[in-house]
Amino acid sequence: MEKMKVGVIGCGRIANAAHIPGYLKCEDVEIKYFCDIIPEKAQYCVDNYHVGTAVTDYHTVLDDPEITAVSVCTPNLAHRFISIDAMRAGKHVLCEKPAARTYAEALEMQKVQHETGMTLNIGVVNRFKEAVIGLKKMVDAGELGEVYHVYAAFRRYRGIPGLGGAFTTYAISGGGALIDCGVHFLDIVMYVTGDPTPVTASGRAFSKLGVDMKNYVYESMWAEDTKDLNGTYDVDDFVTAFIRTAGPTITINGSWAQNIGVGESYIDFLGTKAGVRMKYGHNDFHLYGVRDGKLTDDIMTFEDNNAFDTEIRRYVDCVRSGEKLASHIDYNILTSRLMQGIYDSSMQDREIVF
């Protein structure tokens, strides 16, 4: 089989941690380009992985007729225009999460996908994790009964990434804790419950602990190399929301930073027959129910697969076959809609009706 030639646009953390290693494990794929506006980042990839060519202009990648597909691993600001340019150039796209900074931008990406017929998948990697897939199958089979409410908690103690950099600058990122972390939790909820139609959202996004950047004391900062105390902090570091859908209601509480020294990272699915607590990123979950007149607590364990590797492999396969994956923009667009509703509710101080 002829190798599929791909380009990686944006050579930061997620590219090096997930996309590049995933492609390198695919024997039928060749990475032809590493592209980044910072030349050293692109060249590092060439030197480290011993493949490809380093370029700084993504148009170089898109203009090459040998390129079949690209990964877009840039800051959120560039997701929309690079993905759209790529599809219009006849390239398939795997764009990292979130799809875009706003729902309107995500809709524009979806529109171009429909016009061009090119693949546009979003990097909602949990849809490729075996434990999440296993839970969805149980819900679909009715093993939890009616799932009527879901609660998601994604609370860090003091974990704002890259204070003052791209992560905390609204014009670049489109938001903070919700759009960075909450996107994964909301997407798991939507996927497991069958992507129910959103009805209303009421939420509040707070920007409190990171605003005084020079006096912010932290436990961890995983993107500390992008820290810039002369930069900008205008995004949310705590968010809470209540959502009604055509299926279950959903509540979320999430933070980058809070004055509670205990983090939380789990989702509860409340059903009429059984309930599940799933810790984020784990390959198992607790299934609570009743059997033979007794309360039960079963631990359901699944293959601990590398979801990023699976995501990349499935992306390559779907480009060849035309299969529509669960990460397609047509499905993930609902998560963008929910996040927009929460942000709009917070800014307008009212419930948003979709």
Buried (B, 14 or more C-beta within 10 A) or exposed (E): EEEBBBBBBBBBBBBBEBBBBBBBEBEEBBBBBBBBBEEEBBBBBBEEBEBBBBBEEBEBBBEBEEBBBBBBBBBBBBBBBBBBBBBEBEBBBBBBBBBBBBBEBBBBBBEBBEEBEBBBBBBBBBBBBBBBBBBBEBBEEEBBBEBEBBBBBBBBBBBBBBBBBBBBBBEBBBBBBBBBBBBBBBBBBBBBBBBBEBBBBBBBBBBEBBEEBEEBEBEEBEBEEBBBEEBBBBBBBBBBBBBBBEBBBBBBBBBBBBEEEEBBBBBBBBBEEBBBBBBBEBBBBBBBBEEEEEEEEEEBEBEEBBBBBBBBBBBBEBBEEEEEBBBBBEBBBBBBBBBBBBBBBBEEEEBBEB
